[in-house]
Amino acid sequence: MGQVNNATVKRVVMASLVGATIEWYDFFLYGVVAGIVLNKLYFPASDPLVATLLAYATFAVGFITRPLGGVIFGHFGDKIGRKSMLVLTLMIMGVSTVLIGLVPTYEQIGVWAPILLLLLRIFQGIGLGGEWGGAVLMAFEYAPVEKRGFYASLPQIGLAIGLCLASGVVALLSYLLTDAQFMAWGWRLAFVLSIVLVVVGTWIRMNVMETPDFQNVKTANAESKLPIADMWRESSGNVVAGMGARFIDGVFFNIFGVFSISYLTQTLKIPRTDALLGVMLAALVMCVFIPIFGHLSDKIGRTRVYWIGSIITGLSVFPAFWLLTNSGGNITLIWLAIIVPFGILYASVYGPEAALFSELFDARYRYTGISFVYQFSGIFASGLTPIIATSLLKYNQGDPALICIYVAFAGLVSAISAAWIGARKAKAGAASRKEALGAIH
């Protein structure tokens, strides 16, 4: 690949990474403030628990609308192009996030306050749903074939950076401002600040060309008339296997990135700051290991890294929770129990995941395919995990053993799914080589 093309690939990857970072920043930011700000200012109720549940309900709505965004933008991304959809999703997502920070409170405009918040969360979810698929596809389809695992893993770092930014910005504002200032206007700054990322991201994305794979589809006039129909007709097995492979990603992330904070603070009585800092440190370590495992998948095989990573990641929950439970409040042991499984081992599945899913589908319906697999499986793998974990902990009287079994089961499902993908890919490769030899003779 020539020098100009290398520069283009780097610019495309940067555009994808900025968008992914905004996506996860917005996602975590809403979750962080939902239970400490929005419940009080937008959902006033005589029972604080009801107000908090209502606030988290709007959080869930955004999560549920992500698959809708994946289908909508996946469809047009396969018909019109990846670049235009990426610019559009970034604008929808960014504008919605900024406007959330500007919505008047319930005290100021009454019932319209939670209604506006809900509508903006819906738009945010739709934008988010189309963002991930387009971001990783731009990097994947621009990259040299032998480096696609590495380049497609780079936008995945946006998850770790977004997690750090959201936690860090809220922690910094909380530290610098009084409680009254934070509740009055400080929390709004965290949302409005995303306009900076949106402007930078839009400028970068406007200056990249359409991907070579999609240009080839356009040149051949081979665009799919209905991408989602072609996806199911030609690749239904890959859709199911992809959703199975995604299981450990969604479960493990939400156990360590979401559930662990409440487990540490409520069950083990660890200060919230220490718990959040442990997750932030794991996210920083993850930034390093995501591209390492993406690169490894280029060297020894995508599915091999993924299925081995799924099993090890799933099983790591046992020593991790044993260490958390028996740490005696030792913060070094607690951070170790979070950083090693979440910062290092989890990266073994999240790093190669983008390229693994992209290779499941033909370029004619690839945007639709990877968006469908990632966003729809997210409802079950990600959305339900904190609820399931909380229920299992309560059922088992505070013992996390059942949670560990659930995570290990998710790892097994993902390992089997990835191994099936690998076996099918090997079979297809053998068939094509046999066909090529037959043509020669």
C-alpha positions in Angstrom: 0.0 0.0 0.0 1.4 3.4 -1.0 2.2 6.3 1.2 -0.9 8.3 0.3 -3.1 5.3 1.0 -1.4 4.8 4.4 -2.2 8.4 5.3 -5.8 7.9 4.1 -6.2 4.7 6.2 -4.9 6.6 9.3 -7.3 9.5 8.7 -10.2 7.1 8.3 -9.3 5.2 11.5 -9.1 8.5 13.4 -12.5 9.5 12.1 -13.9 6.1 13.2 -12.2 6.3 16.6 -13.6 9.9 17.3 -17.1 8.8 16.5 -16.8 5.6 18.6 -15.5 7.7 21.5 -18.4 10.1 21.3 -20.8 7.1 21.2 -19.5 5.6 24.4 -18.9 8.9 26.2 -22.6 9.7 25.6 -23.7 6.2 26.6 -21.8 6.2 29.9 -22.5 9.9 30.7 -26.3 9.4 30.7 -25.9 6.3 32.9 -23.7 8.1 35.4 -26.0 11.1 35.8 -29.4 9.2 35.5 -29.3 8.0 39.1 -27.8 11.1 40.7 -29.2 14.0 38.8 -32.0 13.2 36.4 -34.0 11.3 39.0 -34.2 14.4 41.1 -34.7 17.1 38.4 -36.8 15.4 35.8 -38.7 12.6 37.6 -39.8 14.0 41.0 -41.8 11.5 43.0 -42.6 11.0 46.6 -40.6 7.7 46.5 -36.9 8.3 45.5 -36.7 4.7 44.2 -39.6 5.3 41.8 -37.9 8.5 40.5 -34.6 6.6 40.0 -36.3 3.7 38.2 -38.0 6.2 35.9 -34.7 7.9 35.1 -33.1 4.5 34.3 -36.2 3.7 32.2 -35.2 6.5 29.8 -31.7 5.1 29.8 -33.1 1.7 28.8 -35.2 3.3 26.0 -32.1 4.6 24.4 -30.6 1.1 24.6 -33.7 -0.5 23.0 -33.8 2.0 20.1 -30.2 1.2 19.1 -31.2 -1.9 17.0 -33.7 0.3 15.2 -30.9 2.7 14.4 -28.7 -0.2 13.3 -31.3 -1.5 10.8 -32.2 2.0 9.4 -28.6 3.2 9.0 -27.4 -0.2 8.0 -29.9 -0.3 5.2 -28.9 3.1 3.8 -25.3 2.5 4.5 -25.4 -0.5 2.2 -27.4 1.4 -0.5 -26.0 5.0 -0.4 -22.7 4.6 1.3 -20.8 4.3 4.6 -19.5 7.8 4.8 -22.8 9.7 4.5 -24.4 7.6 7.2 -21.4 8.1 9.5 -21.7 11.9 9.2 -25.5 11.7 9.7 -25.3 9.4 12.8 -22.6 11.6 14.4 -24.8 14.7 13.9 -27.9 13.0 15.3 -26.1 11.6 18.3 -24.1 14.7 19.1 -27.0 17.2 18.8 -29.2 14.9 20.9 -26.6 14.7 23.6 -26.0 18.5 23.7 -29.7 19.2 23.8 -30.1 16.8 26.8 -27.8 19.2 28.7 -30.1 22.1 27.8 -33.6 20.6 28.6 -35.3 22.7 31.4 -36.2 20.8 34.6 -39.6 19.5 35.7 -39.9 22.5 38.1 -39.5 24.8 35.1 -41.7 23.3 32.4 -43.6 20.5 34.1 -44.3 17.2 32.4 -42.7 18.4 29.2 -39.3 18.0 30.9 -39.3 14.2 31.1 -41.1 14.0 27.7 -38.3 16.0 26.0 -35.7 13.9 27.8 -37.3 10.7 26.5 -37.5 12.0 22.9 -33.9 13.0 22.9 -32.9 9.7 24.4 -34.8 7.9 21.5 -32.9 10.0 18.9 -29.7 9.4 20.7 -30.3 5.7 20.7 -31.1 5.6 17.0 -27.9 7.6 16.2 -25.8 5.3 18.4 -27.3 2.3 16.7 -26.0 3.3 13.3 -22.7 4.6 14.5 -20.8 1.4 15.6 -21.3 -0.5 12.4 -20.3 2.4 10.2 -17.3 3.3 12.3 -15.7 -0.2 12.3 -16.6 -0.8 8.6 -14.7 2.3 7.5 -11.6 1.1 9.2 -12.1 -2.5 8.1 -12.8 -1.8 4.5 -10.0 0.7 4.1 -7.4 -1.5 5.7 -5.0 -3.9 3.9 -6.5 -7.4 4.0 -3.6 -8.7 6.1 -4.1 -6.0 8.7 -7.8 -5.8 8.9 -8.0 -7.2 12.4 -5.6 -4.6 13.7 -7.2 -1.6 12.0 -10.8 -2.7 12.8 -9.8 -3.0 16.4 -8.7 0.7 16.7 -12.3 2.2 16.7 -13.0 -0.3 19.5 -10.7 1.7 21.7 -13.4 4.3 21.7 -15.2 2.2 24.3 -12.4 2.5 26.8 -11.7 6.2 26.1 -15.4 7.0 26.3 -15.7 5.2 29.7 -12.7 7.2 31.0 -14.0 10.5 29.7 -17.5 10.1 31.1 -16.3 9.0 34.5 -13.5 11.5 34.5 -15.6 14.5 33.5 -18.3 13.9 36.0 -15.7 13.2 38.8 -13.8 16.4 37.9 -17.0 18.6 37.9 -18.0 17.0 41.2 -14.6 17.8 42.7 -14.5 21.4 41.4 -18.1 22.4 42.2 -20.2 22.4 45.2 -23.2 20.0 45.3 -25.6 22.9 44.7 -23.5 24.2 41.7 -23.2 20.7 40.2 -27.0 20.1 40.5 -27.9 23.5 39.2 -25.6 23.7 36.0 -22.4 21.7 36.5 -23.8 18.3 35.2 -25.1 20.1 32.0 -21.5 21.0 31.1 -20.6 17.3 30.7 -23.3 17.0 28.0 -22.7 20.3 26.2 -18.9 19.5 26.1 -19.6 16.7 23.6 -20.2 19.4 20.9 -16.4 19.8 20.7 -16.0 16.1 19.9 -18.9 16.3 17.4 -17.4 19.3 15.5 -13.9 17.6 15.3 -15.4 14.2 14.3 -17.7 15.8 11.6 -14.8 17.7 10.1 -12.6 14.6 9.9 -15.4 12.5 8.5 -16.3 15.0 5.8 -12.7 14.7 4.5 -12.6 11.0 4.0 -13.6 9.1 0.8 -16.1 6.2 0.5 -14.6 2.8 1.3 -13.1 0.8 -1.6 -15.4 -2.2 -0.9 -18.5 -0.1 -1.3 -17.1 1.7 -4.3 -16.6 -1.7 -6.0 -20.2 -2.6 -5.2 -21.4 0.7 -6.7 -19.2 0.2 -9.8 -20.6 -3.2 -10.4 -24.2 -1.9 -9.8 -24.5 -4.7 -7.3 -26.2 -2.8 -4.5 -28.7 -4.9 -2.5 -32.3 -3.8 -3.0 -33.2 -4.9 0.5 -30.0 -5.6 2.5 -31.8 -7.1 5.5 -33.6 -9.6 3.3 -30.4 -10.6 1.5 -28.6 -10.9 4.9 -31.2 -13.4 6.1 -31.4 -15.3 2.8 -27.6 -15.7 2.3 -26.1 -15.5 5.8 -28.7 -16.5 8.4 -26.3 -19.0 10.0 -23.7 -16.3 10.3 -26.2 -13.9 11.9 -27.1 -16.5 14.6 -23.4 -17.5 15.1 -22.4 -13.8 15.3 -25.0 -13.1 18.0 -23.8 -16.1 19.9 -20.2 -14.9 19.7 -21.2 -11.5 20.9 -22.7 -13.0 24.1 -19.6 -13.0 26.3 -18.8 -9.4 25.2 -22.1 -8.0 26.3 -22.3 -10.1 29.5 -18.7 -9.6 30.6 -18.6 -5.8 29.9 -21.8 -5.2 31.9 -20.6 -7.4 34.8 -17.4 -5.5 35.2 -18.2 -2.1 33.8 -21.7 -1.6 35.3 -22.6 -4.3 37.9 -19.3 -4.4 39.7 -19.6 -0.8 40.8 -22.9 -1.5 42.6 -21.5 -4.8 43.9 -18.4 -3.1 45.4 -20.3 -0.2 46.9 -23.4 -1.9 48.2 -22.3 -5.4 49.0 -18.7 -5.0 49.9 -19.1 -1.3 51.1 -16.2 0.0 49.1 -16.2 3.8 48.5 -17.7 4.7 45.1 -14.7 6.7 44.1 -12.4 3.7 44.6 -14.8 1.5 42.6 -15.0 4.0 39.7 -11.2 4.5 39.7 -10.7 0.7 39.3 -13.0 0.6 36.3 -11.2 3.7 34.8 -7.8 2.1 35.3 -9.0 -1.1 33.6 -10.3 1.0 30.7 -6.9 2.6 30.3 -5.2 -0.8 30.2 -7.8 -1.9 27.7 -6.7 0.8 25.3 -3.3 -0.9 25.0 -4.6 -4.5 24.7 -7.5 -4.1 22.2 -5.1 -3.4 19.3 -2.7 -6.1 20.5 -5.4 -8.8 20.2 -6.6 -7.3 17.0 -3.1 -7.6 15.6 -2.8 -11.2 17.0 -6.0 -12.1 15.1 -4.3 -11.1 11.9 -1.3 -13.4 12.7 -2.9 -16.6 14.1 -6.6 -16.3 13.0 -9.6 -14.3 14.0 -11.8 -17.2 15.2 -8.9 -18.9 17.1 -8.2 -15.8 19.2 -11.9 -15.2 19.8 -12.9 -18.7 20.9 -9.8 -19.1 23.2 -10.4 -15.6 24.5 -14.1 -16.3 25.2 -13.3 -19.3 27.3 -10.5 -17.7 29.3 -12.5 -14.5 29.7 -15.5 -16.3 30.9 -13.6 -18.4 33.4 -11.6 -15.4 34.8 -14.8 -14.3 36.6 -14.3 -17.0 39.2 -10.8 -15.9 40.6 -11.9 -12.2 40.0 -14.9 -12.4 42.3 -13.1 -14.6 44.8 -10.5 -11.9 45.1 -13.1 -9.2 45.4 -15.0 -11.0 48.1 -11.9 -11.9 50.0 -10.0 -8.7 49.5 -10.8 -7.4 53.0 -11.2 -4.0 51.5 -7.6 -3.9 50.2 -7.9 -1.5 47.3 -4.8 -3.0 45.4 -6.4 -6.4 45.4 -9.8 -5.0 44.3 -8.2 -3.1 41.4 -6.2 -6.2 40.4 -9.4 -8.2 40.3 -10.9 -5.7 37.9 -8.0 -4.6 35.8 -6.7 -8.1 34.8 -10.0 -9.6 33.6 -11.6 -6.4 32.3 -8.5 -4.5 31.0 -6.6 -7.4 29.6 -8.6 -10.6 29.1 -11.8 -8.9 27.9 -9.8 -7.2 25.1 -9.1 -10.7 23.6 -12.7 -10.8 22.4 -13.5 -7.1 22.0 -10.3 -6.5 19.9 -10.9 -9.0 17.1 -14.7 -8.7 17.3 -15.2 -5.9 14.7 -13.2 -7.8 12.0 -14.7 -11.1 12.9 -18.3 -9.8 12.4 -17.4 -7.8 9.3 -16.0 -11.0 7.6 -19.3 -12.7 8.2 -21.1 -10.7 5.5 -20.8 -9.8 1.9 -20.0 -6.1 1.2 -23.5 -5.7 -0.4 -25.2 -6.0 3.1 -22.2 -5.8 5.5 -23.3 -2.6 7.2 -26.8 -4.1 7.9 -25.3 -7.5 9.0 -22.8 -6.3 11.6 -25.2 -3.7 12.9 -27.9 -6.3 13.3 -25.6 -8.8 15.0 -24.1 -6.2 17.4 -27.2 -4.2 18.3 -29.9 -6.9 18.6 -27.7 -9.3 20.6 -26.9 -6.3 22.8 -30.5 -6.3 24.1 -30.1 -9.7 25.6 -26.3 -9.9 26.2 -25.9 -6.3 27.5 -29.2 -4.9 28.5 -30.4 -7.8 30.7 -27.1 -8.6 32.3 -27.1 -6.1 35.3 -30.7 -7.2 36.1 -29.9 -10.9 35.9 -26.7 -10.4 38.0 -28.6 -8.5 40.7 -31.3 -11.1 40.8 -28.8 -14.0 41.0 -26.9 -12.2 43.8 -30.1 -11.7 45.8 -31.3 -15.3 45.2 -28.0 -16.7 46.4 -28.0 -14.4 49.5 -25.1 -12.2 48.4 -22.9 -15.1 47.1 -21.7 -14.3 43.6 -21.2 -18.0 42.6 -24.3 -18.1 40.4 -23.1 -14.9 38.6 -19.8 -16.5 37.9 -21.5 -19.6 36.4 -23.7 -17.4 34.2 -20.6 -15.5 32.9 -18.8 -18.8 32.3 -21.8 -20.1 30.4 -21.8 -17.0 28.2 -18.1 -17.6 27.5 -18.9 -21.2 26.4 -21.7 -20.1 24.1 -19.4 -17.5 22.5 -16.5 -20.0 22.1 -18.7 -22.6 20.4 -20.2 -19.9 18.1 -16.7 -18.6 17.1 -15.4 -22.1 16.6 -18.4 -22.8 14.3 -17.6 -19.7 12.3 -14.0 -20.8 12.0 -14.9 -24.3 10.9 -17.3 -23.0 8.3 -14.7 -20.5 7.0 -12.1 -23.3 6.7 -14.6 -25.5 4.8 -15.4 -22.6 2.4 -11.7 -22.0 1.9 -11.0 -25.6 1.2 -13.9 -25.8 -1.3 -12.6 -22.7 -3.2 -9.0 -24.1 -3.3 -10.3 -27.3 -4.7 -12.4 -25.4 -7.3 -9.3 -23.4 -8.3 -7.2 -26.5 -8.7 -9.9 -28.1 -10.8 -9.9 -25.1 -13.1 -6.1 -25.3 -13.5 -6.2 -29.0 -14.4 
